[in-house]
Amino acid sequence: MTTSSSMVERAAIPALIERLEKAEGPDREIDVLLWREFGWSEIRDPERNSVTDILGPDVRVNTRTISEAIDLFLHTDANGIARAWNVPRLTASLDAALALVERVLPERGWFVGSRDDGSDLYCAGVDGELQHTGSTPWGPSESYREPIQAESRTPPIALLIAALKAIAQTDGMQG
């Protein structure tokens, strides 16, 4: 199952970027909001090592979809929403953030690293969109635009910001 950026409400991307840029560290509210736009969760049976259920944004848990739960409870019970829909810790786990990036921006390169200027910031980047650069005798020539970069106090948040900016660029929301 994949989620394309075309399925995401365009207005949500700038707001998510802004929240991530202001985040000082992991934030379950942001995790839930990102998951609503891009995510789905697998519920696994550990004994059989198989998927028993897939929770998507429109699946009802305790009579509500995640969007309905967010509208009612996000600011009072983000942890409860995250537990109910098995939301990964996207802003806390580089593995979780990377899994999301690889699903929404397949085949794009990425990087994450610490800055070497002594600051406590991390930098991350995602390849820009694929563009046609001309023709050769062997066929069309293509390359990726310059990487979209971001920085934050944590590696997962830096990567998520870069990914959202790349999606916005692909969707024509940025220059």
Phi, psi and omega in degrees: 000130178235157178239123179264156180296339179293341179278349186270136176296121186304322182295336182288330186296307179301322179294321178293318177301314180299316179296318179295319180295332179273345184293135177268345181184193181306144185212113182293329176298315179295319177306314182295318180294318176298317182296321178300322183279325190234348198256173169197154183236144173261133172259120186253147172266107185297331180289325181259353184050049181224158178281126179260338181198151174240124180260114176253172183301336182260003178281137180273132173234125184052045175074001181233151169278167180297323179297319178295318179295320178298314180301325183270322195233001189307312186281346179252337184210055178299324179294322178295317177298314181299319178294314184298321183257012176055046182285126178292158179277073187298322182275353180252334187244120177297323177299316180293316179298317180295320178300319178294314180300316181294333178280320184271341177230064184298145176068012175264140175286161180208163173209154175218136178198169176269152178283149182259019181259011179085358179282167179265021180264152173249150176243153179211160178205157177228138178306142173293177183291157178288133179229151177275127184252003178141196180235150174234169176300341182263358179134190182292150178253134181227152173206164177272145173296169177308146178299147174268124186243157178207164175221155182198175179284344178229146179301316181298320181292319177301316180294319179295320178298313180300318181296316179295323177294323177294319178296316179299320178296315180299322181277004179076021181272343179229163179289000000 
